[in-house]
Amino acid sequence: MANITTLLFDFDGTLLDTNELIIQTYQTVLNKHYPGKYERVHILPFLGPVLKDVFDEIDPKKSEQLMSEYREWNLANHDLMVTEFDGVAETLRQLKSNGMKMAIVSTKRKNMIMRGMKLIGIEDLFDTVIGIDDVQRAKPDPEPLVLAMERLGSSTAETLMIGDNFHDILGGKNAGVRTAGVAWSLKGEQYMRELEPDFVLQHISDLLPITAGEKV
């Protein structure tokens, strides 16, 4: 099996801990329009899918309004509520110095990805960033992963997709690359294991031995 030279990372919930921000944004918007209908447990499945898909499912007639209110509250509270997961910046810098090609592949808008990257000081570490506004079809469709590999000049055999949700693992499988689920997913390690990724990371530094070809 080819050595891994290329790492495709999901962003929210994988590198940047935006979980509480996203949950509270949904709670604020949905409780305004549908008081008492959406508890925290109902909101967890909304983490990962494209925002438009979530609101189209909730209320297609109000979808655009709900998205606008979501983005306004999310932006206003973003910088105060997000933080990197343990060891992210340090490990990414080590991977970069080891010669890894790295990209972000997210269902988030590119401007918000860049905002989060700058907050934790990792904006200089990635060769390309793929946001929802760069593609026609989001993960789990393979399109964004294929676009990232094209930009990086990488083959499927040498690429690993890392993420915290089924969109990431299924997207990786659909694109024909190896996959790694993160045990710090808000949905839990068992949830990630049931998706049958090639690896389950207990800490982001687990990528160092994996990319060095060592067993973990």
N, C-alpha and C positions, 0 to 999 in steps of 0.2 A: 504493500500500500504506500502511496506517495506521501512524502513528508508534508506537513501542513506549513504553508508559507503565507497564507492569507486568512485574515480574521474579519468576519462580518459581524458587527455588534448591533443588536437592538439597543435602544437608548433608555427610554423610560422603564423603570423597574429592573433594569439590567446593569447599567452604569450609573444612572442618576436616580436617586430615590425621590420620585415624584408621586409616590402612592397616595400619601395623605392629601397632597395638593389636588390630585385628580378626584379623589373621593369627595373631598369637601366642596370642590367646584360643582360636581354633579349634584350633591346634596343641596347646595344653595339654589341652583337653577331649578331643579326638579321640585323642591319643596315650595318654591314660589308659585309654580304652575299647578302642581298636583300634591297639595298638602297631605302629609301622612301616608302617601302611597309607596314611596321608595325609601326603604331602610338601607343601612350600610350593606347588609347581606345581598340586597337586590342590585347594588351598584357594582359589586366586585366583578361580575361578568362583563361590565362595560370597559374594564381596563384591558387594553390591547387592540380591540377593533377600531376601525376608522370612526372618527367622531360623527360623520354624516350617517354612517350605517346605524349607529346607536340611536340617534335622534329620529331617523326615518322609521325605525322600528317602534319607537315610543309614540311618536305623533308626526306623521309625514306632513301634515298641514302646517305644523309649527316648527318644523325642522330647522329652517334657516334662522328663525328668531332665537330658538334655543341654542344653536351653535354660536350665534353672535353674543348672547349673554354669557355663555360658557367661556368663550375666548376673552371677553372683557374681564371677568372675575379672575380667571386663571392668570392672565397677564399681570393684573394688579397685585396678586399675591405670590406670584412665582418665585421671585428672588428671596423672599423671606422663608419660604416653606420647603425648598429643595436642598438636597445635600448629596454628595457622592456616597456610594456604598463603600464599605471599608476596603482600603487598599487599591482603589480603582486607578487613580492618577499615577501612583508609584508603579503599579504593575504594568500599566499601559506604556509608561516611559521605558521600562525594562524590555518589554516586547518590541517596541520601536527600535531600541538600540541593538536588539538581537536580529534586526533586519526584517521583521514581520511587515507585510503590507496590511493595512487596516482601513476599514470603512465602517461608517454608521449606515444601517439600513433600518429605517423607522417608518411607522405609519403617522408620524407627527409632521407638522409643517416645518420646512427647513429653517425659517427664521427663529422658531422656538428651540429647535435643536441647537442652533448656533449660540443662542442665548445661554442655554444650560451648559454647553461645553465651555464657554468663556467663564462662567461662574466658578467652575471647578478646575480651570486652567488646563484643559486638554485639547483646545482647539487646534493646536499645532501638530497633533500626533496622527491625524487621519489624512489619508491620501485622497479620499472623497467622502462626501456625505449625500446620502439618498433620502429625501423626504417624500411625503405623500404628494407634493406638488411636482415631483420629478417623473412620475409614472402615471399610467392610465389605470393600472390594477395594483392594489396593495397586497402585502403578504396576507394569506398564505399563497397567493399567486407567485410564481417564481420570477416575475418580471423585475422587481427591484433588486433581487439578488443577482440576476443575470446582468443587469445594467452595471451593478457594482463590479462584478468580475470583469466585464468588458473594459471598464475604466481602469482597472488595476492590471489588466493583462494576465489574469489568472485563470487556471482551469478548475473544473469542478473537483478534480481529484486532490487538489492541494488546498481546498477551501473549507473552512469551518464556520458555521453560523452559530452565534451564541445569543440566547434569549431567555425570557422569563415566562413565555406564554405559548399557547399552541400554535399561534400564527407564525412564530419564529421557527419552531421545530418542524411543523408541517411545510412551511415555506422552504426550509432547508432541504427537506426530503423531496419536495416537488422540483427543486432546482438541481437535485442530484449531488448535493454536498453533504459532508458530515455535519453533525449537529451536537451542540452542548446546551443543556438546560442548567439554569442556576438554582441552587437549593434555597437561595434567599428570595425566590419568587413569593409575592404576597399570597399566591394560591397554594403554596406549600411544596415541599420537596416531593412528597408522594404524588401530587398532581403532575409534577414534571417527569417523574420516573414512568408514570403511566403513558406518557407520550413517546416513550422508548427512544430518547436521544442516544447518540453514541457515547456521550460523556455526561455526567452530572457534576457540576462544579460546587464544592463546598465553600470555596473562596476564590476570588478572581485569580489569585496567584497560582491556582491549579493549572492555569494555562501555560505556565512556564515549563513544567515537565512535559505536558502534552505536546507543545510545539517543539520541544527538544527530542521528541520521539521516545520518551520514557513512559513506562507504564504507570498509571495512577489508580 
